[in-house]
Structure formats: C-alpha cells, structure tokens
Amino acid sequence: MVRFISSAVGAAFVFVLAIALFGSIKSQITDPVQPTAVDEFHLAPKEVELASNGVFGKFDKRELQRGLQVYKEVCSNCHSLSLIAFRDLKALGYNDAQVKKFAADWGTKQPTFDEKSGDRGERPNVPSDHFPKVYYPGTGNPPDLSLITKARHEGPAYVYSLLTGYTTEPAALLKKFPDSKTPDGLFYNPYFANLNIAMPPPLTSEGQVTYLDGTKPTVEQMAKDVSAFLTWTAEPNLEARHTAGFAVSIFLLIFCFLAWGAYQNVWRDKQH
C-alpha cells in the first residue's frame, strides 16, 4: 500500500512537471519574446590598444601619467579613487618629492574627526593617504573607479567605448521603439547597459586636457589614456602576474619534459 501511494505521488509530480514544461514550450512558440531596444542597439565594446594588453603586456608609464592627468582634471570631481594611495603613484615614475607635492595640491582634503570634541575638519593630504572620497549627499554617489575595469566585462575597452560612445539617438531606434526615447536628463550611449546614462559626456573636445609631454589630446587619446590608468588602479601588479605566469609556464614545460624522460628511462625495458 505504501509503495502504491509513493508511486502515485511520484507520477502526479511528473505529470505536473510535464504540464508546466508543455505550457512553457507552447508559450514560447505562440508568444515569442519580442526584442527590445537594448537587444538591437546595445553595442559590444570597441577594441582599444593598450600597452598592458596581452599575456606579455606591460604598463607604459607615460601613458599612465597622461591617464592620471585626465582623471585629475576631468573625472575626479565626480568619481572617487578610494583604494589608491598617493604613494602608490611612485609606480608611475614619480619620485617622493613629486608624490608629496601631488598629494598636498590635491583639490579635496582629508576629513578629520576629533573624538573628544566631536568636531569635524580637514587637513592636507600626505603620501600615505588614499585619494579622498567624493560625496554627493542626498543624490547618490557615482561609482568609485578604483576597480571599474575589473567590475565591467572587457573593462578597459568598456571604459574607452563608453567615453567615446556618446551620440544622438538613432532614428531607426525611435522609429521601431518610439517608447524608448532617451528621457530628459539622460544621455544616449549604445555602450551603456540600458542605452541611457545619467553622466554627461566627460570628454567633449580636443584639447580639454593639455598633456605635459606634448601628446595631442584628442578625445580618443584622452579616453585611451584614462582607460590605461584605470587598468593600473584595478591591477597594479599586472606586470608581476604576467612575469610569474610566464615563469610558471616555462617551469611546467621543463617539468613535463623531465617527467617524460624519466618515464622513458624507468620503463624502457618493461613490457606494457
């Protein structure tokens, strides 16, 4: 009797699952999912050539310094870089005196809090400080850029594409999806997840930043340089990782050759 009841329960369970499966398949056939504006007009990131690309990639310090300059003059008013300390900039080729001056001259100071009096204040930055956070009370904070190239698929290419991808909304989109018009206060960018982004175009014209090394500051060049810089902030040990990976690969190759030689030597007189 128990076996009969358990079999009946199992059969009923399978029957319900079959009905659900049939309903799902039928709905897909009779009511296929209609494509959205995002499905048709969202674009994959463009390719960008950076010195750090590839398994043998290395950072170009001049490229990183230009990217830091773009971040400082264009991005830092809105976006934090809170996981990076000023002294980390020595890896970009700056000496101690330059880092100390860079920290002291930074526009935002370090917040202070006196536990005894409860007073809050500010003090100048020192090399051991992290970049001060940017706050927008009541309106939400733009994303911190320290790890942005790790947090987005094809990170460096995504940042480059986003910065150079602002454009007018295509007529074909409005014709096919009239309800998808970019709302007021947002900006159309086909590289952004839902096509409409709240951030105004940060790089608007050539010469927006005057590079200290004389490089021509086109929009594409500035976007490329800041993408390289944010690649470094997300993975400052990239060069060491590439070197270690190459060394491990060589070791494994030699080890496999030695293991094969040992196998041949030990088993050469054995039938198997």
Backbone bond lengths (Angstrom), bond angles and torsions (degrees), N, CA, C in turn:
res aa  C-N    CA-C-N  psi(-1)  N-CA   C-N-CA  omega(-1)  CA-C   N-CA-C  phi
1 M - - - 1.463 - - 1.538 110.61 -
2 V 1.338 116.31 -43.71 1.462 120.73 179.80 1.518 110.95 -62.60
3 R 1.349 115.20 -41.77 1.462 119.88 179.38 1.517 110.67 -63.88
4 F 1.310 116.81 -38.46 1.470 120.76 179.31 1.538 110.98 -63.59
5 I 1.349 115.13 -44.25 1.467 119.57 -179.07 1.524 110.53 -64.96
6 S 1.337 116.95 -43.78 1.469 120.12 179.80 1.520 111.19 -64.12
7 S 1.341 116.20 -38.22 1.469 119.21 177.93 1.524 110.59 -65.97
8 A 1.320 116.71 -39.71 1.460 120.43 179.37 1.523 111.29 -64.75
9 V 1.346 116.23 -41.56 1.463 120.38 178.56 1.527 110.36 -63.61
10 G 1.343 115.98 -42.64 1.457 120.09 179.07 1.515 111.89 -63.54
11 A 1.339 115.81 -42.10 1.458 119.75 179.20 1.528 111.01 -64.28
12 A 1.332 116.15 -40.12 1.467 119.94 178.88 1.533 110.38 -64.12
13 F 1.321 116.31 -39.64 1.464 120.87 179.46 1.527 110.81 -63.11
14 V 1.338 115.17 -45.16 1.464 119.88 178.82 1.525 110.28 -63.85
15 F 1.329 117.13 -38.89 1.458 121.84 -179.73 1.533 111.08 -62.92
16 V 1.324 115.98 -43.64 1.471 120.18 178.85 1.529 110.69 -63.99
17 L 1.330 116.83 -42.79 1.460 120.05 177.93 1.521 111.34 -62.23
18 A 1.340 116.59 -39.42 1.463 120.21 179.07 1.524 110.90 -63.65
19 I 1.338 116.38 -41.51 1.462 119.47 178.44 1.524 110.69 -62.95
20 A 1.347 116.50 -43.51 1.471 120.48 179.39 1.524 111.11 -62.60
21 L 1.334 117.02 -42.84 1.454 121.19 178.74 1.519 110.99 -63.35
22 F 1.319 116.33 -43.68 1.463 120.99 179.54 1.529 110.25 -61.92
23 G 1.335 116.35 -42.95 1.463 120.05 179.28 1.515 112.19 -63.37
24 S 1.332 116.65 -40.00 1.461 120.04 179.94 1.522 111.11 -65.50
25 I 1.340 116.20 -44.68 1.467 120.09 179.77 1.515 110.48 -64.67
26 K 1.316 116.45 -41.48 1.470 120.45 -179.02 1.520 111.06 -63.69
27 S 1.348 116.28 -41.61 1.465 119.01 -179.40 1.515 111.47 -66.29
28 Q 1.342 116.69 -34.32 1.450 119.57 178.00 1.519 111.97 -68.17
29 I 1.338 115.33 -33.41 1.469 120.02 -179.54 1.523 110.81 -76.80
30 T 1.320 116.30 -45.76 1.467 120.49 -175.22 1.525 112.34 -83.44
31 D 1.351 116.94 -31.52 1.461 121.34 -178.30 1.528 109.73 -128.79
32 P 1.336 117.91 70.06 1.467 119.75 -178.31 1.523 111.13 -62.13
33 V 1.339 115.44 149.52 1.457 120.92 -179.70 1.527 109.32 -67.27
34 Q 1.309 115.58 126.26 1.454 120.66 -179.33 1.537 110.41 -81.08
35 P 1.318 117.49 136.81 1.461 119.61 178.72 1.522 110.79 -65.47
36 T 1.328 115.35 149.19 1.457 121.57 178.42 1.529 109.63 -104.82
37 A 1.315 115.37 173.81 1.466 119.90 177.99 1.519 110.69 -61.06
38 V 1.336 116.40 -37.66 1.463 120.21 179.04 1.526 110.43 -64.31
39 D 1.334 116.64 -41.71 1.465 120.84 -179.82 1.527 111.37 -58.10
40 E 1.317 116.97 -39.05 1.462 120.41 -172.40 1.529 114.14 -94.33
41 F 1.332 117.49 -26.81 1.459 118.77 -171.69 1.530 114.82 -115.37
42 H 1.333 117.27 -7.60 1.464 118.60 175.18 1.518 109.56 -72.63
43 L 1.323 116.98 135.00 1.457 122.45 -175.83 1.524 111.76 -110.83
44 A 1.331 115.85 145.61 1.463 121.16 173.84 1.528 108.59 -72.41
45 P 1.332 117.79 151.52 1.478 119.99 -178.66 1.520 112.52 -57.85
46 K 1.325 114.81 145.81 1.456 120.96 175.06 1.527 109.88 -74.96
47 E 1.303 116.35 154.66 1.459 120.18 176.49 1.528 109.55 -73.92
48 V 1.312 116.07 143.01 1.463 120.62 176.83 1.525 108.03 -136.87
49 E 1.302 115.51 131.07 1.463 121.37 -178.35 1.530 109.88 -87.95
50 L 1.328 115.71 111.36 1.460 121.39 176.36 1.519 109.36 -118.55
51 A 1.303 116.14 152.79 1.468 120.18 179.70 1.518 111.57 -62.41
52 S 1.324 117.28 -25.22 1.467 121.35 -177.35 1.518 113.40 -87.20
53 N 1.318 118.43 -0.98 1.462 121.25 -179.10 1.526 111.04 -68.82
54 G 1.331 115.75 152.10 1.451 120.71 174.04 1.511 113.88 83.21
55 V 1.334 115.57 168.05 1.466 120.65 -176.88 1.524 112.55 -70.04
56 F 1.331 117.30 -19.60 1.461 120.83 178.45 1.528 111.15 -106.87
57 G 1.326 116.84 15.19 1.451 121.55 -176.70 1.516 113.22 -64.73
58 K 1.325 115.60 143.30 1.459 122.18 175.54 1.519 108.72 -134.40
59 F 1.318 115.52 154.18 1.450 119.71 -179.63 1.528 110.71 -75.81
60 D 1.312 115.22 138.49 1.461 122.61 172.70 1.528 106.78 -96.37
61 K 1.323 117.41 110.97 1.463 120.93 -173.56 1.526 112.64 -62.44
62 R 1.320 117.28 -34.61 1.470 119.11 177.45 1.522 110.12 -66.34
63 E 1.321 116.16 -39.61 1.463 120.83 177.39 1.523 110.60 -63.27
64 L 1.321 116.70 -42.45 1.464 121.12 179.77 1.528 111.42 -66.91
65 Q 1.325 117.10 -39.30 1.463 119.98 178.83 1.522 110.79 -65.49
66 R 1.313 117.27 -39.15 1.469 119.90 176.00 1.525 110.26 -64.57
67 G 1.348 116.20 -40.58 1.458 119.77 178.81 1.515 112.07 -64.12
68 L 1.334 116.72 -38.52 1.463 120.61 175.70 1.525 110.37 -61.50
69 Q 1.335 116.16 -39.98 1.458 120.10 179.65 1.527 110.65 -64.07
70 V 1.334 117.09 -41.13 1.468 120.50 177.54 1.522 110.33 -64.24
71 Y 1.342 116.06 -43.55 1.464 118.61 178.24 1.524 110.79 -60.02
72 K 1.323 117.00 -45.55 1.461 120.81 -176.93 1.518 111.69 -63.78
73 E 1.332 117.05 -44.71 1.455 120.39 -172.52 1.526 113.70 -87.49
74 V 1.324 117.81 -20.04 1.462 119.75 -175.27 1.527 112.69 -118.15
75 C 1.328 116.70 -45.50 1.468 120.34 -168.74 1.523 114.52 -94.79
76 S 1.333 117.57 -26.31 1.465 119.94 -167.54 1.522 113.63 -70.15
77 N 1.327 118.18 -17.80 1.464 119.37 178.58 1.524 112.04 -68.43
78 C 1.314 116.85 -24.57 1.471 120.84 -176.51 1.530 113.20 -115.44
79 H 1.334 117.19 -35.21 1.456 120.95 -171.17 1.529 111.48 -111.17
80 S 1.329 114.91 133.21 1.463 121.00 177.34 1.522 110.93 -80.56
81 L 1.320 114.12 164.89 1.463 122.79 174.19 1.515 106.28 -139.91
82 S 1.318 115.44 53.44 1.462 121.99 -163.65 1.524 115.11 -73.30
83 L 1.323 119.00 -12.53 1.461 120.04 179.78 1.526 112.48 -91.79
84 I 1.314 116.96 0.00 1.459 121.45 -178.41 1.526 109.37 -110.07
85 A 1.327 116.25 131.61 1.468 121.48 175.50 1.526 109.21 -93.75
86 F 1.305 116.12 152.70 1.463 119.61 179.99 1.527 110.94 -59.28
87 R 1.330 117.76 -36.30 1.461 119.85 -178.25 1.533 111.79 -67.59
88 D 1.336 117.42 -18.73 1.462 120.10 176.48 1.521 111.69 -64.78
89 L 1.332 117.00 -20.34 1.458 121.02 -177.94 1.518 112.39 -68.32
90 K 1.325 117.85 -10.85 1.466 120.27 175.41 1.522 110.38 -61.19
91 A 1.337 116.51 -27.35 1.463 120.32 178.46 1.526 111.90 -67.64
92 L 1.343 116.98 -16.62 1.457 121.46 179.35 1.526 111.93 -89.15
93 G 1.342 116.12 -0.79 1.456 119.88 177.74 1.506 115.46 107.23
94 Y 1.333 117.58 5.75 1.461 120.47 178.62 1.528 109.69 -87.49
95 N 1.340 116.15 149.03 1.457 119.90 176.70 1.525 110.27 -92.12
96 D 1.333 116.62 177.58 1.462 121.03 -175.18 1.530 112.21 -60.21
97 A 1.325 116.61 -42.27 1.463 120.31 -178.61 1.523 111.10 -65.04
98 Q 1.322 116.90 -40.63 1.458 120.54 179.87 1.531 111.19 -66.71
99 V 1.333 116.26 -40.44 1.458 119.92 178.55 1.519 110.52 -65.15
100 K 1.316 116.91 -41.59 1.465 121.25 179.62 1.525 110.68 -61.76
101 K 1.326 117.22 -43.74 1.468 121.13 178.90 1.526 110.96 -67.89
102 F 1.331 116.14 -40.94 1.471 120.82 179.23 1.525 110.02 -59.06
103 A 1.339 116.80 -44.71 1.465 121.05 179.87 1.525 110.86 -64.82
104 A 1.322 116.82 -45.15 1.464 120.59 -177.15 1.521 111.47 -66.27
105 D 1.337 117.57 -32.57 1.468 121.26 -177.48 1.518 113.12 -86.71
106 W 1.342 117.59 -4.48 1.467 119.40 -177.50 1.532 109.78 -61.33
107 G 1.304 116.84 138.76 1.458 121.65 -172.44 1.510 115.07 -61.94
108 T 1.336 117.60 -35.10 1.462 121.33 -179.55 1.515 109.76 -100.36
109 K 1.327 117.06 132.65 1.463 121.04 -178.84 1.530 110.93 -93.76
110 Q 1.321 114.68 170.45 1.458 120.59 179.57 1.535 110.33 -80.78
111 P 1.326 117.86 130.97 1.472 119.38 176.97 1.526 110.59 -72.53
112 T 1.318 116.13 146.22 1.467 121.74 177.87 1.527 109.06 -126.64
113 F 1.328 114.69 157.10 1.465 120.06 179.05 1.521 108.85 -144.01
114 D 1.322 116.26 123.62 1.458 122.37 178.18 1.526 108.27 -91.70
115 E 1.341 116.11 111.40 1.463 119.93 -176.28 1.526 112.45 -65.96
116 K 1.320 117.46 -26.83 1.468 119.73 -178.49 1.526 111.82 -76.47
117 S 1.321 115.83 -47.04 1.469 119.11 -176.32 1.524 112.86 -94.80
118 G 1.336 116.30 -18.84 1.468 119.40 -176.83 1.513 113.07 79.55
119 D 1.328 117.37 7.64 1.464 120.99 -178.99 1.527 110.49 -80.36
120 R 1.312 115.19 143.75 1.459 122.22 175.14 1.520 109.33 -110.43
121 G 1.302 115.03 146.09 1.453 119.58 179.92 1.512 111.36 -154.94
122 E 1.311 117.08 -160.19 1.455 122.90 -179.34 1.525 109.21 -140.18
123 R 1.328 114.72 155.23 1.460 120.59 174.20 1.516 108.21 -142.22
124 P 1.327 117.68 157.90 1.467 120.14 178.69 1.531 111.19 -63.26
125 N 1.311 115.83 151.86 1.465 121.30 177.94 1.527 110.32 -73.63
126 V 1.318 114.79 147.97 1.468 121.72 172.66 1.527 107.15 -122.70
127 P 1.346 118.37 162.47 1.467 120.57 -175.06 1.525 115.15 -54.36
128 S 1.329 118.15 -30.04 1.472 119.40 -178.38 1.529 112.86 -77.86
129 D 1.319 117.68 -11.63 1.465 120.91 179.40 1.515 111.34 -74.40
130 H 1.322 115.94 150.63 1.451 121.14 169.46 1.527 109.05 -82.64
131 F 1.332 115.82 159.19 1.461 119.05 176.67 1.530 108.73 -56.03
132 P 1.327 117.82 132.34 1.467 119.62 -178.65 1.528 111.78 -61.09
133 K 1.329 115.79 146.44 1.456 120.44 178.50 1.520 110.50 -76.54
134 V 1.324 114.10 150.20 1.463 120.91 177.10 1.525 107.76 -100.93
135 Y 1.337 116.92 128.09 1.464 121.45 -178.33 1.524 110.28 -118.60
136 Y 1.320 114.60 140.77 1.463 121.85 172.63 1.517 107.42 -127.00
137 P 1.324 118.41 82.12 1.470 120.92 -175.00 1.525 112.09 -56.36
138 G 1.331 114.26 128.77 1.449 120.37 174.85 1.510 115.66 84.89
139 T 1.323 118.27 -12.45 1.462 120.01 -177.28 1.526 112.67 -118.79
140 G 1.332 117.32 -2.29 1.457 119.55 -178.23 1.518 110.82 86.56
141 N 1.300 116.42 152.68 1.452 121.43 -176.93 1.519 111.31 -105.09
142 P 1.340 117.66 134.13 1.465 119.75 172.52 1.520 109.90 -58.42
143 P 1.329 118.51 156.34 1.468 120.17 -175.98 1.525 112.93 -61.52
144 D 1.330 114.57 143.48 1.459 121.73 172.24 1.526 107.75 -68.54
145 L 1.325 116.60 135.70 1.467 120.23 -173.79 1.521 113.99 -94.24
146 S 1.333 118.15 1.71 1.464 120.11 -175.85 1.524 112.39 -54.83
147 L 1.342 116.71 -42.65 1.468 121.22 -175.22 1.524 111.78 -119.06
148 I 1.316 117.93 21.53 1.463 120.36 -171.98 1.527 112.23 -62.04
149 T 1.333 117.62 -34.20 1.468 118.22 -179.19 1.521 112.48 -76.51
150 K 1.333 117.37 -12.31 1.461 121.52 172.09 1.525 111.01 -92.71
151 A 1.319 115.92 -26.07 1.464 120.33 -175.72 1.521 112.58 -84.43
152 R 1.321 118.12 -12.18 1.456 121.68 -179.29 1.523 109.98 -117.97
153 H 1.325 115.32 143.64 1.470 120.41 177.21 1.524 109.15 -61.92
154 E 1.341 115.81 133.44 1.466 121.37 -176.45 1.529 109.54 52.30
155 G 1.339 115.22 52.15 1.447 123.12 -169.94 1.514 117.45 -43.94
156 P 1.344 120.51 -61.34 1.469 120.11 -178.69 1.524 112.44 -58.78
157 A 1.326 116.39 -42.29 1.465 119.84 178.74 1.523 110.83 -66.38
158 Y 1.329 116.71 -36.15 1.469 120.47 177.98 1.520 110.58 -63.36
159 V 1.338 117.36 -47.37 1.465 120.86 -179.48 1.527 110.10 -61.04
160 Y 1.329 116.42 -46.13 1.468 120.74 179.53 1.526 110.99 -61.15
161 S 1.324 116.77 -45.64 1.462 120.94 -178.11 1.522 111.38 -65.77
162 L 1.329 116.07 -41.42 1.459 119.65 -179.75 1.529 110.89 -62.66
163 L 1.332 116.67 -43.63 1.457 120.44 -176.88 1.523 112.44 -69.11
164 T 1.321 116.92 -27.98 1.467 120.14 -178.43 1.523 112.25 -105.32
165 G 1.347 117.11 5.96 1.463 119.94 -171.64 1.515 116.57 -100.59
166 Y 1.321 118.62 1.31 1.472 120.03 -179.84 1.525 109.64 -65.57
167 T 1.317 115.88 133.07 1.455 120.81 -179.05 1.524 109.15 -158.27
168 T 1.317 116.36 175.47 1.460 119.74 176.61 1.524 109.33 -79.30
169 E 1.294 116.40 152.52 1.461 121.15 -178.76 1.520 109.91 -66.58
170 P 1.324 119.28 128.74 1.467 121.21 -176.83 1.523 112.07 -63.21
171 A 1.313 115.02 143.65 1.465 120.12 177.82 1.524 110.55 -63.68
172 A 1.350 116.30 -33.73 1.467 119.63 -179.91 1.518 111.05 -63.26
173 L 1.334 116.97 -35.56 1.464 120.14 178.43 1.519 110.87 -66.56
174 L 1.339 115.87 -46.01 1.463 119.68 -178.97 1.518 111.82 -66.19
175 K 1.325 116.27 -32.29 1.457 119.69 179.64 1.519 111.48 -70.20
176 K 1.339 116.45 -41.42 1.459 119.97 -177.06 1.520 112.20 -85.41
177 F 1.337 116.16 -33.11 1.475 120.78 -178.65 1.532 108.73 -127.95
178 P 1.315 117.73 73.85 1.473 120.41 -176.47 1.525 113.61 -61.06
179 D 1.325 117.51 -23.11 1.465 120.18 179.76 1.527 112.45 -82.76
180 S 1.331 116.82 -1.32 1.458 120.37 -176.34 1.522 112.82 -100.50
181 K 1.309 117.17 19.96 1.460 120.75 178.51 1.531 109.77 -60.67
182 T 1.315 115.88 137.43 1.465 120.68 -179.45 1.527 110.19 -60.65
183 P 1.324 117.72 122.78 1.476 120.39 -179.09 1.528 111.77 -64.20
184 D 1.316 115.64 157.28 1.458 120.68 176.15 1.526 109.58 -61.20
185 G 1.307 115.98 137.82 1.457 120.84 -179.90 1.507 113.96 91.13
186 L 1.344 117.44 -8.14 1.459 121.42 176.47 1.524 109.16 -113.32
187 F 1.342 115.76 168.17 1.453 121.20 -175.39 1.527 109.32 -131.59
188 Y 1.332 115.41 137.90 1.467 120.16 -177.40 1.525 110.08 -77.91
189 N 1.337 115.08 128.84 1.464 121.29 177.07 1.524 107.58 -149.17
190 P 1.327 118.25 109.47 1.471 120.85 -174.91 1.519 114.57 -66.47
191 Y 1.327 117.95 -9.72 1.464 120.86 179.30 1.523 111.84 -93.82
192 F 1.320 116.99 -7.28 1.454 120.83 177.02 1.517 109.30 -85.33
193 A 1.333 116.82 153.63 1.470 121.70 -170.51 1.521 113.49 -54.70
194 N 1.338 117.91 -46.06 1.472 119.23 -177.90 1.520 112.16 -112.07
195 L 1.320 116.67 18.88 1.466 124.92 174.89 1.531 113.95 78.25
196 N 1.325 118.64 -21.89 1.459 121.83 -176.38 1.519 109.62 -120.15
197 I 1.328 116.50 125.78 1.462 121.65 -174.00 1.525 109.62 -124.48
198 A 1.329 115.86 144.43 1.458 120.48 -177.97 1.527 112.37 -78.64
199 M 1.331 117.33 -22.18 1.464 120.50 -177.65 1.519 110.92 -75.87
200 P 1.328 118.98 122.86 1.468 120.54 174.24 1.525 110.18 -63.14
201 P 1.322 117.93 158.76 1.470 119.29 177.96 1.524 111.05 -56.77
202 P 1.331 118.66 115.82 1.473 119.64 -177.86 1.523 113.07 -76.59
203 L 1.326 116.92 -32.11 1.461 121.36 179.36 1.522 107.54 -107.35
204 T 1.301 116.36 107.74 1.460 119.71 -170.10 1.521 114.35 -110.69
205 S 1.333 117.87 -22.78 1.459 118.03 -175.26 1.522 110.82 -157.14
206 E 1.319 114.96 156.91 1.451 120.48 175.78 1.526 109.89 -64.43
207 G 1.322 117.06 140.71 1.446 120.97 179.11 1.508 114.45 84.55
208 Q 1.331 116.64 8.80 1.463 119.63 178.70 1.520 111.18 -62.07
209 V 1.326 115.65 -31.47 1.472 122.75 174.18 1.524 107.23 -121.76
210 T 1.322 116.93 135.81 1.464 121.03 176.81 1.520 108.36 -98.68
211 Y 1.317 116.16 105.81 1.457 120.25 -176.75 1.532 110.96 -67.94
212 L 1.316 115.40 137.70 1.457 120.98 -178.73 1.520 111.93 -72.01
213 D 1.359 117.31 -23.57 1.465 119.65 -178.68 1.528 112.64 -93.39
214 G 1.334 117.29 5.33 1.456 120.49 176.42 1.512 115.60 86.27
215 T 1.324 118.87 0.07 1.462 121.53 178.38 1.533 109.96 -62.71
216 K 1.328 116.72 140.10 1.468 120.68 -179.97 1.530 109.39 -68.61
217 P 1.331 117.91 119.71 1.474 120.63 -173.83 1.533 112.90 -88.29
218 T 1.314 116.88 69.83 1.458 120.05 172.80 1.529 109.24 -73.80
219 V 1.319 116.64 164.68 1.461 120.28 178.38 1.525 109.89 -59.61
220 E 1.338 115.83 -43.28 1.462 119.55 -179.59 1.519 111.48 -64.01
221 Q 1.339 117.53 -39.74 1.464 120.94 -179.78 1.516 110.94 -67.43
222 M 1.324 117.64 -42.93 1.462 120.53 179.01 1.524 110.97 -64.26
223 A 1.340 117.05 -40.82 1.465 120.84 178.68 1.524 110.93 -65.10
224 K 1.320 116.27 -39.51 1.466 121.02 179.01 1.526 110.62 -65.44
225 D 1.328 116.80 -44.45 1.463 120.58 -177.20 1.522 111.76 -66.32
226 V 1.334 117.88 -43.08 1.462 119.01 -179.58 1.531 110.16 -70.64
227 S 1.317 118.10 -28.65 1.473 121.09 174.70 1.524 109.97 -65.53
228 A 1.336 116.33 -41.21 1.470 120.61 177.30 1.527 110.25 -64.12
229 F 1.330 116.78 -42.89 1.461 120.60 -179.92 1.525 111.25 -62.83
230 L 1.322 117.49 -42.46 1.465 120.69 -179.62 1.529 111.54 -72.77
231 T 1.324 117.29 -22.04 1.463 119.91 170.71 1.525 109.52 -66.77
232 W 1.327 116.06 -40.25 1.470 120.55 177.83 1.526 111.04 -66.72
233 T 1.327 118.86 -43.94 1.466 120.26 -179.06 1.522 111.33 -61.68
234 A 1.330 116.58 -34.09 1.466 120.28 -179.12 1.518 112.21 -77.92
235 E 1.323 116.75 -28.96 1.472 119.76 -178.23 1.524 109.85 -147.93
236 P 1.328 117.32 73.49 1.467 119.85 -178.00 1.522 113.47 -65.18
237 N 1.337 117.62 -19.30 1.469 121.15 -179.60 1.530 112.24 -96.77
238 L 1.317 117.01 21.37 1.463 120.45 -177.49 1.524 112.16 -57.96
239 E 1.326 117.81 -43.47 1.463 120.32 -178.60 1.527 111.19 -62.50
240 A 1.340 116.69 -42.41 1.465 120.77 179.14 1.527 110.13 -64.71
241 R 1.342 116.47 -37.78 1.472 119.66 179.08 1.521 110.53 -66.19
242 H 1.323 116.70 -42.08 1.468 119.66 178.03 1.529 110.74 -62.86
243 T 1.340 116.57 -43.04 1.467 120.37 179.95 1.526 110.77 -63.35
244 A 1.339 115.92 -44.11 1.467 119.77 179.94 1.516 110.99 -64.90
245 G 1.331 116.65 -41.55 1.469 119.94 179.29 1.520 111.55 -62.65
246 F 1.339 116.88 -40.74 1.463 120.41 178.30 1.528 110.42 -64.61
247 A 1.345 116.55 -42.97 1.465 120.08 -179.78 1.522 111.00 -64.21
248 V 1.338 116.99 -41.59 1.462 120.38 179.11 1.523 110.76 -64.46
249 S 1.328 116.70 -39.13 1.468 120.02 178.83 1.524 111.20 -62.81
250 I 1.333 116.74 -42.73 1.461 120.61 177.53 1.519 110.77 -63.48
251 F 1.344 116.34 -42.51 1.463 120.54 179.04 1.523 111.12 -60.99
252 L 1.320 116.87 -45.55 1.462 120.17 -179.08 1.525 111.18 -64.92
253 L 1.324 116.41 -36.72 1.460 119.74 178.01 1.527 110.45 -63.84
254 I 1.336 116.67 -46.30 1.470 120.45 178.25 1.524 110.71 -64.49
255 F 1.338 116.58 -41.29 1.463 120.46 179.23 1.530 111.22 -61.14
256 C 1.327 116.52 -42.75 1.473 119.76 178.92 1.526 110.63 -62.92
257 F 1.342 116.89 -40.04 1.458 120.26 179.01 1.532 110.39 -64.45
258 L 1.356 117.51 -43.21 1.455 120.91 178.82 1.521 111.71 -66.07
259 A 1.350 116.14 -39.48 1.461 119.36 178.46 1.516 110.72 -64.52
260 W 1.337 116.78 -39.98 1.466 120.00 177.80 1.528 110.22 -64.41
261 G 1.353 117.03 -41.72 1.463 120.35 178.72 1.525 111.48 -63.95
262 A 1.349 116.67 -40.72 1.461 120.00 178.36 1.524 110.74 -64.73
263 Y 1.311 115.71 -40.94 1.470 119.70 178.56 1.534 110.00 -60.30
264 Q 1.333 115.80 -45.90 1.454 119.00 -179.55 1.529 111.54 -63.84
265 N 1.314 117.09 -36.71 1.458 120.89 -177.82 1.530 111.77 -73.03
266 V 1.331 117.33 -41.88 1.471 121.11 -176.42 1.521 110.76 -73.57
267 W 1.313 117.83 -39.32 1.457 121.04 -172.09 1.532 113.92 -105.16
268 R 1.330 117.85 11.87 1.444 118.70 -173.98 1.536 112.59 -67.27
269 D 1.360 117.30 -29.63 1.476 120.38 179.99 1.517 112.11 -98.40
270 K 1.314 117.22 7.67 1.459 121.03 -177.76 1.533 110.08 -104.20
271 Q 1.326 114.03 138.53 1.454 119.51 175.79 1.530 108.78 -87.24
272 H 1.269 115.97 130.07 1.451 120.59 179.30 1.528 110.59 -157.76
